[in-house]
Amino acid sequence: MTDPETILAAMRDAVPKLRGLGYRVRFDLLDAGQSYLLDGTTNPVEVGTSDADAVADTVLAMTSENLGKLMAGKLSPMLAFATGKLKVEGSKGVALKLAGMLDED
């Protein structure tokens, strides 16, 4: 399992790529019982810990290890979804937009 502080730092490092997201995305870590909220409706984008019932346009559920890999660019969002490592609830369009923004160099 990846350390929660490391995951949060990686998410904050990704914030510059996510300007213009315009949606709220919650990340639920299945193995850690933790949630993070990426609020793309604010400027700048805000990232922080969250309740598991926080309102979001899209909820992405995965293990902390896979979220760490996703944020580090070592796991493709599309591959994670296709192989069942990532589950999406809510708007799939928002998830696709986020995936495209994370894949940008």
Phi and psi restraints in degrees (value plus and minus 20) as a CYANA .aco file:
   2 THR   PHI    -102.8   -62.8
   2 THR   PSI     121.8   161.8
   3 ASP   PHI     -81.0   -41.0
   3 ASP   PSI     112.2   152.2
   4 PRO   PHI     -76.7   -36.7
   4 PRO   PSI     -57.1   -17.1
   5 GLU   PHI     -87.4   -47.4
   5 GLU   PSI     -55.6   -15.6
   6 THR   PHI     -86.2   -46.2
   6 THR   PSI     -62.4   -22.4
   7 ILE   PHI     -82.6   -42.6
   7 ILE   PSI     -66.1   -26.1
   8 LEU   PHI     -82.7   -42.7
   8 LEU   PSI     -61.2   -21.2
   9 ALA   PHI     -83.1   -43.1
   9 ALA   PSI     -62.1   -22.1
  10 ALA   PHI     -84.7   -44.7
  10 ALA   PSI     -59.6   -19.6
  11 MET   PHI     -84.8   -44.8
  11 MET   PSI     -61.1   -21.1
  12 ARG   PHI     -86.4   -46.4
  12 ARG   PSI     -54.5   -14.5
  13 ASP   PHI     -85.2   -45.2
  13 ASP   PSI     -47.6    -7.6
  14 ALA   PHI    -102.1   -62.1
  14 ALA   PSI     -30.0    10.0
  15 VAL   PHI     -73.0   -33.0
  15 VAL   PSI     -63.8   -23.8
  16 PRO   PHI     -77.3   -37.3
  16 PRO   PSI     -51.7   -11.7
  17 LYS   PHI     -91.2   -51.2
  17 LYS   PSI     -40.6    -0.6
  18 LEU   PHI    -119.9   -79.9
  18 LEU   PSI     -12.5    27.5
  19 ARG   PHI     -79.2   -39.2
  19 ARG   PSI     113.3   153.3
  20 GLY   PHI      70.6   110.6
  20 GLY   PSI     -15.0    25.0
  21 LEU   PHI     -81.4   -41.4
  21 LEU   PSI     -69.7   -29.7
  22 GLY   PHI      56.8    96.8
  22 GLY   PSI      -8.5    31.5
  23 TYR   PHI    -159.9  -119.9
  23 TYR   PSI     143.7   183.7
  24 ARG   PHI    -122.5   -82.5
  24 ARG   PSI     108.1   148.1
  25 VAL   PHI    -145.1  -105.1
  25 VAL   PSI     105.7   145.7
  26 ARG   PHI    -123.7   -83.7
  26 ARG   PSI     115.2   155.2
  27 PHE   PHI    -127.7   -87.7
  27 PHE   PSI      96.0   136.0
  28 ASP   PHI    -121.8   -81.8
  28 ASP   PSI     101.7   141.7
  29 LEU   PHI    -112.5   -72.5
  29 LEU   PSI      89.4   129.4
  30 LEU   PHI     -84.6   -44.6
  30 LEU   PSI     -55.5   -15.5
  31 ASP   PHI    -106.0   -66.0
  31 ASP   PSI     -39.8     0.2
  32 ALA   PHI    -128.4   -88.4
  32 ALA   PSI     -31.9     8.1
  33 GLY   PHI      45.4    85.4
  33 GLY   PSI       8.9    48.9
  34 GLN   PHI    -138.0   -98.0
  34 GLN   PSI     136.9   176.9
  35 SER   PHI    -154.3  -114.3
  35 SER   PSI     128.5   168.5
  36 TYR   PHI    -146.5  -106.5
  36 TYR   PSI     126.1   166.1
  37 LEU   PHI    -138.3   -98.3
  37 LEU   PSI     105.7   145.7
  38 LEU   PHI    -124.0   -84.0
  38 LEU   PSI      92.2   132.2
  39 ASP   PHI    -122.2   -82.2
  39 ASP   PSI      77.0   117.0
  40 GLY   PHI    -105.7   -65.7
  40 GLY   PSI     -13.9    26.1
  41 THR   PHI    -109.0   -69.0
  41 THR   PSI     -27.3    12.7
  42 THR   PHI    -124.5   -84.5
  42 THR   PSI     141.3   181.3
  43 ASN   PHI    -150.2  -110.2
  43 ASN   PSI      89.1   129.1
  44 PRO   PHI     -97.8   -57.8
  44 PRO   PSI     146.4   186.4
  45 VAL   PHI     -80.1   -40.1
  45 VAL   PSI     116.6   156.6
  46 GLU   PHI    -128.5   -88.5
  46 GLU   PSI     123.2   163.2
  47 VAL   PHI    -153.2  -113.2
  47 VAL   PSI     115.1   155.1
  48 GLY   PHI    -188.8  -148.8
  48 GLY   PSI     157.4   197.4
  49 THR   PHI     -90.1   -50.1
  49 THR   PSI     140.0   180.0
  50 SER   PHI    -170.3  -130.3
  50 SER   PSI     142.4   182.4
  51 ASP   PHI     -98.0   -58.0
  51 ASP   PSI     133.1   173.1
  52 ALA   PHI     -88.0   -48.0
  52 ALA   PSI     -32.8     7.2
  53 ASP   PHI    -129.8   -89.8
  53 ASP   PSI      -6.1    33.9
  54 ALA   PHI     -82.8   -42.8
  54 ALA   PSI     119.7   159.7
  55 VAL   PHI     -89.3   -49.3
  55 VAL   PSI     111.0   151.0
  56 ALA   PHI    -168.0  -128.0
  56 ALA   PSI     133.8   173.8
  57 ASP   PHI     -92.0   -52.0
  57 ASP   PSI     -52.5   -12.5
  58 THR   PHI    -162.5  -122.5
  58 THR   PSI     122.1   162.1
  59 VAL   PHI    -139.5   -99.5
  59 VAL   PSI     106.2   146.2
  60 LEU   PHI    -130.0   -90.0
  60 LEU   PSI     100.0   140.0
  61 ALA   PHI    -130.0   -90.0
  61 ALA   PSI     110.1   150.1
  62 MET   PHI    -184.9  -144.9
  62 MET   PSI     156.4   196.4
  63 THR   PHI    -100.5   -60.5
  63 THR   PSI     141.0   181.0
  64 SER   PHI     -84.4   -44.4
  64 SER   PSI     -54.8   -14.8
  65 GLU   PHI     -81.9   -41.9
  65 GLU   PSI     -65.2   -25.2
  66 ASN   PHI     -89.0   -49.0
  66 ASN   PSI     -54.3   -14.3
  67 LEU   PHI     -86.2   -46.2
  67 LEU   PSI     -60.7   -20.7
  68 GLY   PHI     -79.7   -39.7
  68 GLY   PSI     -63.8   -23.8
  69 LYS   PHI     -85.7   -45.7
  69 LYS   PSI     -60.2   -20.2
  70 LEU   PHI     -81.1   -41.1
  70 LEU   PSI     -67.1   -27.1
  71 MET   PHI     -89.4   -49.4
  71 MET   PSI     -48.8    -8.8
  72 ALA   PHI    -103.1   -63.1
  72 ALA   PSI     -24.1    15.9
  73 GLY   PHI      60.0   100.0
  73 GLY   PSI      -5.9    34.1
  74 LYS   PHI    -115.9   -75.9
  74 LYS   PSI     -23.5    16.5
  75 LEU   PHI    -158.1  -118.1
  75 LEU   PSI     101.4   141.4
  76 SER   PHI     -90.1   -50.1
  76 SER   PSI     111.9   151.9
  77 PRO   PHI     -77.5   -37.5
  77 PRO   PSI     -59.3   -19.3
  78 MET   PHI     -86.9   -46.9
  78 MET   PSI     -62.2   -22.2
  79 LEU   PHI     -86.0   -46.0
  79 LEU   PSI     -61.1   -21.1
  80 ALA   PHI     -80.5   -40.5
  80 ALA   PSI     -62.4   -22.4
  81 PHE   PHI     -86.8   -46.8
  81 PHE   PSI     -65.3   -25.3
  82 ALA   PHI     -84.9   -44.9
  82 ALA   PSI     -49.7    -9.7
  83 THR   PHI    -117.9   -77.9
  83 THR   PSI     -15.2    24.8
  84 GLY   PHI      61.4   101.4
  84 GLY   PSI     -12.2    27.8
  85 LYS   PHI     -98.4   -58.4
  85 LYS   PSI     -34.1     5.9
  86 LEU   PHI    -154.1  -114.1
  86 LEU   PSI     107.9   147.9
  87 LYS   PHI    -133.2   -93.2
  87 LYS   PSI     119.3   159.3
  88 VAL   PHI    -137.5   -97.5
  88 VAL   PSI     107.6   147.6
  89 GLU   PHI    -138.2   -98.2
  89 GLU   PSI     122.0   162.0
  90 GLY   PHI      72.5   112.5
  90 GLY   PSI    -167.1  -127.1
  91 SER   PHI     -90.8   -50.8
  91 SER   PSI      95.6   135.6
  92 LYS   PHI     -90.8   -50.8
  92 LYS   PSI     -49.6    -9.6
  93 GLY   PHI     -82.9   -42.9
  93 GLY   PSI     -60.8   -20.8
  94 VAL   PHI     -84.8   -44.8
  94 VAL   PSI     -61.7   -21.7
  95 ALA   PHI     -80.9   -40.9
  95 ALA   PSI     -61.7   -21.7
  96 LEU   PHI     -85.3   -45.3
  96 LEU   PSI     -59.9   -19.9
  97 LYS   PHI     -83.7   -43.7
  97 LYS   PSI     -65.1   -25.1
  98 LEU   PHI     -81.4   -41.4
  98 LEU   PSI     -64.1   -24.1
  99 ALA   PHI     -78.6   -38.6
  99 ALA   PSI     -64.2   -24.2
 100 GLY   PHI     -82.3   -42.3
 100 GLY   PSI     -59.2   -19.2
 101 MET   PHI     -90.5   -50.5
 101 MET   PSI     -57.4   -17.4
 102 LEU   PHI     -90.2   -50.2
 102 LEU   PSI     -50.7   -10.7
 103 ASP   PHI     -96.9   -56.9
 103 ASP   PSI     -34.9     5.1
 104 GLU   PHI     -88.6   -48.6
 104 GLU   PSI     123.3   163.3
